[in-house]
Amino acid sequence: MQTVDAAPPPHNPDNTYFLMDEAALRRRRNLKWSSYGENVLPAFVAEMDYAAAPAIADALSRITTNQQYGYPARSGSRTPDSVARLYAERMSRIFDWRPDPKNIVVVSDLVQAIFTTVLAFSKEGDGIAVQEPCYPPFRDAIVSTGRLFTRVETVDDGNRLSIDFDSLAKTIGPQTRLLMLCNPHNPTGRVLARQDLEKLAKLALAHDLLIVSDEVHCEITFDQFRHIPIASLDEEIGRRTITLGSAAKSFNTAGLKCAFVHFGTAALRDLYLKAFPGRVIVPGHVMGIDATIAAWEHSHQWQHDVLSYLAGMRGLLMQRLGKDLPGIRVHAPEGTYMAWLDCRALGLPSPVYDFFLSEAKVALSAGQTFVTGGEAFARLNFATSETILSEILDRMTHAVRTRA
Ligand SMILES: Cc1ncc(COP(=O)(O)O)c(C=O)c1O
C-alpha cells in the first residue's frame, strides 16, 4: 500500500470512521446506489462507498453556510490558478515530477478533458492508439468524433496483464497521431513499470506521437507498486505528453468537478486553448476547487486510512475469489480499486454481467463495454465495506455454484 505523502501520519485507532452502511449509501441517491433496485448490490462505477474526508465536508458546508453562490474571486487562494499550483506541488512532492503550473488548464472533469484533447490534437480520420480493454469514454471520444480507434492488445504473461508491445508497434501507422494511456490502468489495475513506460516513450518518439496520459488513479497503488508519471521520464517525453489528473478518485469527489490537464509545452497549451478558449471550458466549480484544496491540504490522515482499508479489501477479494470462485481468473490489482474478472473458464451464460445481475443481484461493470468481445469479463469495484464486499462475493459464489 502506498503512503502518498512524505511522513506517514500517526496511526488512528478508529480507522474505519469513513464506512457507511447500506441504508446510508442508498440515501446517497448517486448513480451507483440509484441505478438498480433495492435487492441489487452495486459494484460498478468508479467511486468509493466511503464518506469523504472531514475537511472536505467542512469546506463544502462553509460554502452553504456563507452562501458563497456568487461569482468566485479571481485572485487569492481559491482560484483555478492557485489549485493548479497545488497540483503541481503535489505531483512534484509525491512523484518527483515537476509540472509547470503555467501549462496547467483547470477543467470540470476528466471525461471533458479526454474529449477536448482528442478534438484539439487530432482530426477526423486520424488514428488514436489505445490499449483494450479501456475505460469506455476513451472509445467514445475517439469513435464519436470520427477518429480511428486503433486497438492495442493486452497480453497475460501469467503474472500480470500487460500492453502487447508487438501489437502496438504493428498497429501504429502513418495516420496515428495520439497514444492514449491510462496508468494506473482502468479496468485491469495494472501500474506500468519504468521499463514499460520507456518502451512506450521510444515508440512515441519514433512515430512522432503525442501522448495523452490519464493518471487519475495515480495515488491508489498497493504493495511495492509505485506510479511513475510518463511525463517525468525525461524532458523530451515530457514535452510531448499531456497528463490528466484530479483529486476525484483518491478523495471520492467525482460529483464536485475539478480536474487538471497539464501540457508538456506552452505551445500545446495554446493550441488547446485556441480550440477551447478559457471561456468555453468550465474551470472547475467552486465546490470542486474547495474540495480539492481541502483534500490535498487537510485530508492526509483520511487518505492514509482509506488506502489501508482498500488494501484490506483487495486482500479479502483475492482470498475469497481464490477459495470460492477459482474459475475466475484475476490478477491482484497493482493500483485502482477495480478488479478485472476473466470468467471465461466458468462457462457462464453470456454476458456474465447479465448472469451476475439476474442470478446474484450484483451489478458489475460489463466487460463488453471495455473491450469488444469482452462478454465473459466483468469489472468489480471493491471500494466498499467488508460487510458489503463479503455479501457481494457470497452472492456471486452462490449463483455460480447453483446455476442450472
Ligand atoms: C481512467 C479514468 N479517467 C477518467 C475518469 C472520469 O473522471 P471524471 O469523473 O473526472 O470525468 C475515470 C472514472 O472512472 C477513470 O477511471
The ligand as an SDF file (V2000), in Angstrom:
LIG
                    3D

 16 16  0  0  0  0  0  0  0  0999 V2000
   -9.2580    6.3760  -16.0370 C   0  0  0  0  0  0  0  0  0  0  0  0
  -10.3760    7.3140  -15.7400 C   0  0  0  0  0  0  0  0  0  0  0  0
  -10.3820    8.5260  -16.2940 N   0  0  0  0  0  0  0  0  0  0  0  0
  -11.3760    9.4080  -16.0570 C   0  0  0  0  0  0  0  0  0  0  0  0
  -12.4260    9.0640  -15.2300 C   0  0  0  0  0  0  0  0  0  0  0  0
  -13.5320   10.0300  -15.0290 C   0  0  0  0  0  0  0  0  0  0  0  0
  -13.0610   11.1440  -14.4190 O   0  0  0  0  0  0  0  0  0  0  0  0
  -14.0610   12.3900  -14.2040 P   0  0  0  0  0  0  0  0  0  0  0  0
  -15.0630   11.9680  -13.1900 O   0  0  0  0  0  0  0  0  0  0  0  0
  -13.1450   13.4800  -13.7440 O   0  0  0  0  0  0  0  0  0  0  0  0
  -14.6880   12.6760  -15.5260 O   0  0  0  0  0  0  0  0  0  0  0  0
  -12.4540    7.7990  -14.6370 C   0  0  0  0  0  0  0  0  0  0  0  0
  -13.5890    7.4080  -13.8070 C   0  0  0  0  0  0  0  0  0  0  0  0
  -13.8140    6.2670  -13.5480 O   0  0  0  0  0  0  0  0  0  0  0  0
  -11.4020    6.9160  -14.8920 C   0  0  0  0  0  0  0  0  0  0  0  0
  -11.3670    5.7040  -14.3320 O   0  0  0  0  0  0  0  0  0  0  0  0
  1  2  1  0
  2  3  1  0
  2 15  2  0
  3  4  2  0
  4  5  1  0
  5  6  1  0
  5 12  2  0
  6  7  1  0
  7  8  1  0
  8  9  2  0
  8 10  1  0
  8 11  1  0
 12 13  1  0
 12 15  1  0
 13 14  2  0
 15 16  1  0
M  END
$$$$
